[in-house]
Amino acid sequence: MAENVIEKDTVIIGSGPGGYVAAIRASELGQDVAIIEKSDTVGGVCLNVGCVPSKALITAGHRLQQAKDSSTYGISTSDAVIDFTKTQAWKDEKVVARMTNGVQMLLKKHHVELINGEAYLDSDTQLRIMPSGERQFMDNGGGQTIKFKNLILATGSRPIEIRGFKFQDRVIDSTGGLNLKEVPKEFVIIGGGYVGTELAGAYADLGSHVTILEGSPNIIPNFEKDMVSIVKKNLEKKGVTIITNAMAKSSEQKADSVDVTYEVDGKPSTITADYCMVTVGRRPNTDNFGLEMTNVKTNDRGLVEVDEQGKTSVDHIYAIGDITPGPALAHKAFFEAKTVAGAISGKNTANDYIGVPAVCFTDPELASVGLTEKDAKDKGIEVKTAKFPFAGNARAVSLDAAEGFVKLIAQKDTGTLLGGQIVGPGASDLISELSVAINCQLNAEDIALTIHPHPTLGEPIQEAADILIGYPTHI
């Protein structure tokens, strides 16, 4: 075995958003880095079968609807049809492959050694790598052994499979939902959170009749009700059926359909659909690579316990991304990746989550950062709020997308910005300004006195700040 042992300064398990960013930053800081990835491509779930390809399908759905009817703008079109095979090819080849190839190029440019295989930890200082799918041969002493000085765990998460809904041909997870060969006529989605609601809107635009079964009283429960109500109204305009307080009970898969049984207030109902997609959450991948062979501690949810630098209970082992507490967001993993790479190099880095934005690519988009009004009041903070509608914004009106608003929350006595919510066109991009403002502890006057170009979608942020300081202009 001694001849089959190699030594590395920094080893990273997983090449998703956290893993590949950690590898690049660690290399930039002078570390000798190896990254272990079990799949054929780098980029993890987000880039391959998650947030990036889902945005491609959302875009395709919007384009189809615009092609079908642009009469509002005086544009007449003949019947638009979709070749979904070409849509999927565009998504896979022009979007996903382009981005994953870019990540691979960056890893190569930064001299990161990319090792394809499955990692299994033997101890706090050593792991073994087996070819993907051949872990069963590990007990025979097979595989490549690596001793490491530092280890970063970035193993991500996987979809939760619920009882009665075994993932097969007609019951699918979000990965299956993104890779359908045809647009379903009837599509049932169990779970009305971020993923379920985004794909519900996408497939409704592509031509499906979608039914969302959500167990809580409202879809996308992590956002404020006045924001969600606008999204809900638009989904219903697209023909989406939303059933809340619904508990999924069982599924019966057939050759070309699936029967989904659910209950509301104890009353059972059954829907027949082409496919049923289950998007009720994700489980951290901390149970499948020998973590129990180390002294790394996890909590009762299987998440790795870390300090503000991402350090685990073992000084030289770090964890980032979906396997750590907090929201499972790619941009959170990006941030944590840079923090741990810096910590390993002796930098005075730390994670600070106050300015982490949350975004949902619905129609219209939702975005939030910092505290909500309720959050602030629960903390005993006296606040003042301001809301400006996109209906008063010339750019939004000219885009025929005037639904929604910008809401700012500021500390009452100082005017310091504590949070902001945006529902409307471009919310996913606009929220970055508020993230900067909150991270820098700017006050409402700082925003109000910052000149925003006209006519743009960013102006409602300045308009809301004007309201906060008592000098509203366009309302």
Secondary structure as GFF3:
##gff-version 3
##sequence-region A 1 475
A	DSSP	three_ten_helix	2	4	.	.	.	ID=ss1
A	DSSP	beta_strand	5	13	.	.	.	ID=ss2
A	DSSP	alpha_helix	17	28	.	.	.	ID=ss3
A	DSSP	beta_strand	33	37	.	.	.	ID=ss4
A	DSSP	alpha_helix	44	49	.	.	.	ID=ss5
A	DSSP	alpha_helix	51	68	.	.	.	ID=ss6
A	DSSP	three_ten_helix	71	73	.	.	.	ID=ss7
A	DSSP	alpha_helix	84	89	.	.	.	ID=ss8
A	DSSP	pi_helix	90	96	.	.	.	ID=ss9
A	DSSP	alpha_helix	97	109	.	.	.	ID=ss10
A	DSSP	beta_strand	113	116	.	.	.	ID=ss11
A	DSSP	beta_strand	118	121	.	.	.	ID=ss12
A	DSSP	beta_strand	126	130	.	.	.	ID=ss13
A	DSSP	three_ten_helix	135	140	.	.	.	ID=ss14
A	DSSP	beta_strand	144	153	.	.	.	ID=ss15
A	DSSP	beta_strand	157	159	.	.	.	ID=ss16
A	DSSP	beta_strand	171	172	.	.	.	ID=ss17
A	DSSP	alpha_helix	174	178	.	.	.	ID=ss18
A	DSSP	beta_strand	186	190	.	.	.	ID=ss19
A	DSSP	alpha_helix	194	206	.	.	.	ID=ss20
A	DSSP	beta_strand	209	213	.	.	.	ID=ss21
A	DSSP	alpha_helix	225	237	.	.	.	ID=ss22
A	DSSP	beta_strand	241	243	.	.	.	ID=ss23
A	DSSP	beta_strand	246	253	.	.	.	ID=ss24
A	DSSP	beta_strand	258	264	.	.	.	ID=ss25
A	DSSP	beta_strand	267	273	.	.	.	ID=ss26
A	DSSP	beta_strand	275	278	.	.	.	ID=ss27
A	DSSP	beta_strand	282	284	.	.	.	ID=ss28
A	DSSP	three_ten_helix	291	293	.	.	.	ID=ss29
A	DSSP	beta_strand	317	319	.	.	.	ID=ss30
A	DSSP	three_ten_helix	321	323	.	.	.	ID=ss31
A	DSSP	alpha_helix	330	344	.	.	.	ID=ss32
A	DSSP	beta_strand	358	360	.	.	.	ID=ss33
A	DSSP	beta_strand	365	370	.	.	.	ID=ss34
A	DSSP	alpha_helix	373	378	.	.	.	ID=ss35
A	DSSP	beta_strand	383	389	.	.	.	ID=ss36
A	DSSP	three_ten_helix	390	392	.	.	.	ID=ss37
A	DSSP	alpha_helix	394	398	.	.	.	ID=ss38
A	DSSP	beta_strand	405	411	.	.	.	ID=ss39
A	DSSP	beta_strand	417	424	.	.	.	ID=ss40
A	DSSP	alpha_helix	427	439	.	.	.	ID=ss41
A	DSSP	alpha_helix	444	448	.	.	.	ID=ss42
A	DSSP	alpha_helix	459	468	.	.	.	ID=ss43
###
